[in-house]
């Protein structure tokens, strides 16, 4: 049942995302579209409540609870980032917004990778906290090896992504076109032009997400 709910939340995330963007840019209803996008966190809240009730009603902590914790952690760390990234592309395609930047190189790419690592660290912290709370909740005398294994998986993910980010700092990726590698974009891939505020470029389309 818990696995089915996790799948339903994932499907619901993309359905709400598609509906929100369609309302904002195709139906020209930016406020309603933004309201739909703001409903995304409700999915994680439902999953969290259901997982807690499952443990409270005697459910044995296992890999499904670990998967639920990872899903919630991921959406906390990357959910808003994903929505903003897709919103930027939708605005460019359907509302005449600026073209999203392409691949960055050099120092800008390294900064971007480390910012992604910070998001992963946030996601991992949430997941580890939920997993540890589940262990404390069920108390002693219950087999929690399945949850402990998920904690080790989370730590490995953080370590692997840190190594990946470090490679971009030690061996900067060079622009094959020979362009400037040190600047030109922020760590989130947002273009910087004429020394202005990147957020100012987003005011060209309606209902810009914060």
Beta strands, then each sheet from edge to edge (+ up, - down):
end
